[in-house]
Amino acid sequence: MTEILFEETLSPGAAWSHTLKRGTALRLTDVEGGANIGAILYNADCPVERLNIPDTLKAQHIARLTQDFVLYSDMGRILCSITEDTLGWHDALSGCADAAAVKARYGEARYQQHRNDFHRNAQDSFLIELEKVGLGPRDLSPNLNFFSKVAVGEGGALAFQTGHSAPGSFVELRAEMNVLLILNSCPHPLDPNPVYAPRPVRLTVKRVAPPAADDACRISRPENGRGFTLTERYFL
């Protein structure tokens, strides 16, 4: 039986960071539907090593993320594997919004007037969490957007798909290294909703078994087998 270590809810528009230890996993569950979770990942033991989205996509011949795929660092090691997913598509292309973009889209709502309902933006949320561990703007790397689907048209235009994530949708990340994981639940930068309406997400951290020789993430692509070998040697 899987051992749940702790569980909490990430409030709408909030940020969260945690060192997800090797041998544990994080399940993200969209509580109400329509959530977006921006995520950046680092090697917690050496944060100069971090998620490399271009390598993640090209090594696995994909332009989206889903079950049985992995998240590569810029050193060719695997930070996390996606072991479960009910959606089949998570955005790896669109980045995040800054304060100017949020103000232009939704108008200004400052803390002094709106208290906890003020308009947060994903870029500043990432930076605040990075500062807590001694990192800064130069360490901010491109992010993933879980629960969001963005399709690429024949002409290269990006199209956000509304209604993609239903209530109860989930994705699970298994840590293959000790991973500094930084999340925020701010709106996706391409979400056409004119109202600032971020959604809550439940976070469940649990202990899991290590990947076996026939693990689906290990064998889904030839490069992943090499990535797992390189990662496992790092801990010898």
DANOR-V352218 format. One record per pair of residues at least 12 apart in sequence whose ideal C-beta (glycine too) atoms are under 7 Angstrom apart, sorted by the first residue. I is the first residue (numbers start at 0). J is the second residue. D is the distance in Angstrom with one decimal. If there is no record, write none. Layout:
# DANOR-V352218
I	J	D
I	J	D
This chain:
# DANOR-V352218
1	205	5.1
1	207	6.6
2	205	6.0
2	206	4.4
3	203	6.2
3	205	4.7
4	23	6.7
4	204	4.7
4	205	5.8
4	206	6.2
5	204	5.4
6	201	6.8
6	202	6.8
6	203	4.7
7	202	5.5
8	199	5.3
8	201	5.3
9	182	6.5
9	184	5.2
9	199	6.4
9	200	4.8
9	202	5.7
10	199	5.7
11	184	5.8
11	197	3.8
11	198	5.7
11	199	5.4
12	119	4.5
12	184	6.0
12	185	5.6
12	197	4.2
13	183	6.8
13	184	5.7
14	124	3.9
14	127	6.2
14	128	5.3
14	182	6.8
14	183	4.3
15	182	4.7
15	202	6.9
16	128	4.2
16	131	6.6
16	179	6.9
16	180	6.8
16	181	4.5
17	180	5.7
18	43	4.5
18	177	6.0
18	178	7.0
18	179	5.5
19	174	4.3
19	178	4.6
19	180	5.0
20	174	6.2
20	177	5.5
21	174	5.4
21	175	6.4
21	176	5.7
21	177	5.5
22	206	6.4
22	207	6.7
22	209	6.4
23	174	5.6
23	204	5.9
23	205	6.5
23	206	5.5
23	207	6.4
24	82	6.7
24	171	5.6
24	172	6.2
24	173	4.3
24	174	6.7
24	205	5.7
24	207	4.5
25	172	5.0
25	180	6.8
25	202	6.4
25	204	5.4
26	169	5.6
26	171	4.5
26	203	4.3
27	145	5.8
27	169	6.2
27	170	5.3
27	200	5.5
27	202	6.5
28	167	6.8
28	169	4.3
28	200	6.5
28	201	4.2
29	146	5.3
29	164	4.8
29	166	6.5
29	167	6.9
29	168	4.5
29	198	6.8
29	200	6.0
30	166	6.7
30	198	6.9
30	199	4.8
30	200	6.4
30	201	5.6
31	166	5.6
31	198	5.1
31	199	6.5
32	164	5.9
32	165	5.0
32	166	4.1
33	164	6.1
33	198	5.3
34	146	4.7
34	164	5.9
34	184	6.5
34	198	3.9
34	200	5.1
35	144	5.6
35	146	5.6
35	147	4.9
35	184	6.9
35	186	5.9
35	187	4.2
35	190	6.9
36	145	4.2
36	146	5.9
36	182	5.5
36	184	5.9
36	200	5.6
37	95	5.1
37	121	4.6
37	142	4.8
37	144	5.7
37	182	6.7
37	183	4.9
37	185	6.3
38	142	5.9
38	143	4.7
38	145	6.1
38	180	6.7
38	182	5.3
39	125	5.9
39	140	5.6
39	142	4.8
39	181	5.0
40	70	6.2
40	78	4.9
40	79	6.5
40	178	5.4
40	179	7.0
40	180	5.6
41	179	4.2
42	72	6.3
42	176	5.7
43	177	4.3
43	178	5.9
43	179	4.2
44	177	5.5
46	134	6.1
46	138	6.7
46	179	6.3
48	72	4.9
48	73	6.3
48	74	5.0
49	72	6.2
49	73	6.1
49	140	5.0
50	70	5.8
50	72	6.4
50	78	6.1
50	140	6.1
51	71	5.5
51	72	6.0
51	73	4.1
52	91	5.5
52	141	5.1
54	71	4.7
54	73	6.9
55	70	5.5
55	71	4.5
55	91	7.0
56	91	6.1
58	71	6.0
58	220	7.0
58	222	4.3
59	220	4.8
59	222	6.7
59	223	7.0
62	92	6.9
62	151	6.6
63	88	4.9
63	89	6.4
63	91	6.3
64	81	6.2
64	89	4.3
64	91	5.4
64	143	6.6
65	81	6.5
65	84	5.0
65	87	4.9
65	88	6.1
65	89	6.6
66	81	5.5
66	82	6.9
66	83	6.0
66	84	3.9
67	81	6.9
67	215	4.5
67	216	5.4
67	219	4.3
68	81	5.4
68	216	6.9
68	219	6.4
69	216	5.4
69	223	5.6
69	226	6.4
71	226	6.3
75	226	6.4
75	229	5.6
76	176	6.5
76	226	6.5
76	229	5.3
76	230	4.4
76	233	6.1
77	175	4.5
77	226	4.7
77	227	6.1
77	230	4.8
78	175	6.5
78	176	5.6
78	178	5.1
79	172	4.3
79	173	6.2
79	174	5.6
79	175	6.2
79	178	6.0
80	173	4.7
80	175	6.0
80	210	6.9
80	216	3.9
81	170	6.4
81	172	6.2
82	171	5.2
82	173	4.8
82	216	6.5
83	169	7.0
83	170	6.9
83	171	4.0
84	170	4.6
85	168	5.0
85	169	5.6
86	146	6.8
86	163	6.8
86	164	6.1
86	168	5.3
86	170	6.7
88	148	4.4
89	143	6.5
89	144	6.7
89	145	4.9
89	146	6.8
89	147	6.8
89	170	6.5
90	143	7.0
90	144	4.0
90	147	4.4
90	148	6.4
90	149	4.5
91	143	5.4
92	149	5.9
92	157	6.6
93	144	6.0
93	149	5.2
93	157	6.3
93	187	6.7
93	188	5.8
93	189	5.6
94	141	6.0
94	142	6.4
94	188	6.3
95	121	3.6
95	122	5.5
95	142	5.3
95	188	5.8
96	120	5.4
96	121	5.6
96	122	6.8
96	185	7.0
96	188	4.1
97	120	5.6
97	122	4.2
98	120	4.8
98	123	6.1
100	188	6.3
101	118	5.4
101	120	4.3
105	118	5.7
105	195	4.1
108	195	7.0
118	195	5.3
119	185	5.7
120	185	6.0
121	183	5.2
121	185	4.1
124	183	3.9
124	185	6.1
125	139	5.8
125	142	7.0
125	181	5.8
125	183	6.5
126	139	6.3
128	181	4.5
129	181	6.8
132	179	6.7
144	187	5.5
145	170	5.6
146	164	4.1
146	168	6.5
147	163	6.6
147	187	4.6
148	160	4.1
148	163	4.2
149	189	6.2
157	189	6.2
159	187	6.5
159	189	4.0
159	190	5.9
159	191	6.3
161	191	6.9
173	207	5.7
175	230	5.2
176	230	6.4
184	197	5.1
184	198	6.7
184	199	6.8
184	200	5.6
185	197	5.7
210	227	6.7
